[in-house]
């Protein structure tokens, strides 16, 4: 018991010493330390610079959305993939505009003033780039390569080659750009369709040589019909269509065409000569008719004048025929004697008989015949 009490007293003594031990005081930082002030000033300066940079970045970010639409150009703003605006306001006019930077907004510019073109070679054989530049056709092959060389069938069952170049201008940029996935490809398919369609309405000879202009018009009308039907927002320009015979039989086609040209040239020359002869004959006919009419008029006038003269002299003749005859004879003799170069007077015979007058005339000398 004494041991237990002694231990208890010793434990209380230890606890009392622990309670009386002084507690350590917290350390108080010295705010007036120069290093602390320098660090605080540096942090404040850094934060100010960061704020200025953020403001500048925000200004640059929004100012980057300013863009310009040039003349003969239109633009459409796509906001999250959809056009901004309604109706005609979708297409922006030339000038300065603003949009949110990418990826919020996307600017799609569409050229309006320049001419675009699509080439249709669905009915044309495959050619090398050099041959395409020179405008030559491939040669040396006896047949067409299925799936490679293009061709069309004409109404008479023949094969020809056709290619066409379509030029167009964009008039409705919104419809042209967003209504169809690839309007240029669609136009090319329209030209392909028009080529095959026109070939079924023409024979090979007409499409190649006789009526190439009508074939081109048929292709152009078909393309215009399809473009109007689908309303692509474009205006078509004159289309250029080239036709050619298959390259393996082209010399034969050209020979036939050359013979036709020669025939036409000779026919035209013969028609020209015939026309010239007809004009000359017509001129001679008109000259003869004019001369005949002139002589006829002169003769009629002369006969009328003589008839009028005889009508005037008839009463005088009836009054004294002998006197009238002598008078007329005297006038005629005066006229003859006046115009005669030589005059011979033959007196009357004493017995009252008539004299016999004989004239000796020399024959013209005979010209000697030329030696054979």
Secondary structure as UniProt FT lines:
FT   HELIX           2..20
FT   TURN            31..32
FT   HELIX           34..63
FT   TURN            64..65
FT   STRAND          66..69
FT   TURN            71..72
FT   STRAND          73..79
FT   TURN            80..81
FT   STRAND          82..83
FT   HELIX           87..89
FT   STRAND          95..98
FT   TURN            102..104
FT   STRAND          105..111
FT   STRAND          116..123
FT   HELIX           129..134
FT   TURN            146..148
FT   STRAND          152..153
FT   TURN            155..156
FT   STRAND          159..170
FT   HELIX           173..174
FT   HELIX           175..179
FT   HELIX           183..199
FT   TURN            200..201
FT   HELIX           204..205
FT   HELIX           206..210
FT   HELIX           212..230
FT   STRAND          234..236
FT   STRAND          240..245
FT   TURN            247..249
FT   HELIX           250..319
FT   HELIX           321..339
FT   TURN            350..351
//
